[in-house]
Amino acid sequence: MAGGFLSMAHPAVTLSGIAGNVISFLVFLAPVSTFVQVYRKKSTGGFSSVPYVVALFSSVLWIFYALVKTNSRPLLTINAFGCGVEAAYIVVYLLYAPRKARLRTLAYFFLLDVAAFALIVVVTLYFVTKPYQVKFLGSVCLAFSMAVFVAPLSIIFKVIKTKSVEFMPIGLSFFLTLSAVAWFCYGLFTKDPYVMYPNVGGFFFSCVQMALYFWYRKPKNTAVLPTTSDSISTLSIAAGTGATQRVIELPAGTHAFTILSVSPIPILGVHKVEVTTAAEQATDGVAADKEQQLNNRPEVIEITAAV
């Protein structure tokens, strides 16, 4: 069986299939940290559900392709696992997403993962003759495999606009790059163009995402204004000033920092807040002790933004 595991007659196929499964396993698990964060915050924040809805659709398509082709066990096993994982991500997203985002996600799910998949199954089984079913279905899988790699790029516009990589899934992008290489080799060794060709594009798009991540990654000492209504609501409103103020405590020894405005709200001003601790007051008469206290004291700044 050319597409089976542990086929010693075709060691290159076997090794690339196993590598593809192992790396794709990590790809499917890469967003776990994102959803742990969603669970802890009880909010999806600015994360999009599109990559997970598209990934689920791709997984069910590849399962159907593997069943029709009959000799692609590596594709069958990993995409069966992927279906379960992506479905779990979507459920978690629906639990904590705002109502508008929840309805939008449900619309995507029923249109793509239910209606579109059902249409493809009907067309393949009842309107395409058996000798051409693999070719037709492979072409559909190729097109939507490209969509899986492009789907995370929906976040790129937000990254470029805000100059923040807060919502860039770098772990997913890294593992997608490795996965593209492994599945390209599998498609090459099995002479399956529908597996091989989309992974060329996948490698390119994944590299673009990683490049953007490192380009827009925040400096080490950075203060970022809130970008969501949830975070803005936690700020104190200065009475009578018509401005929103945020006080940020920097680590001790920090003498330089960067302010990144990642929202359309302009910054009115930034100034240092002088803080005198009880320990400093007690040692006010001793110059050496006072200097040491000042060196060890954290810097505190206040950011005032127009609202």
Disulfide bonds with the S-S distance in Angstrom:
none
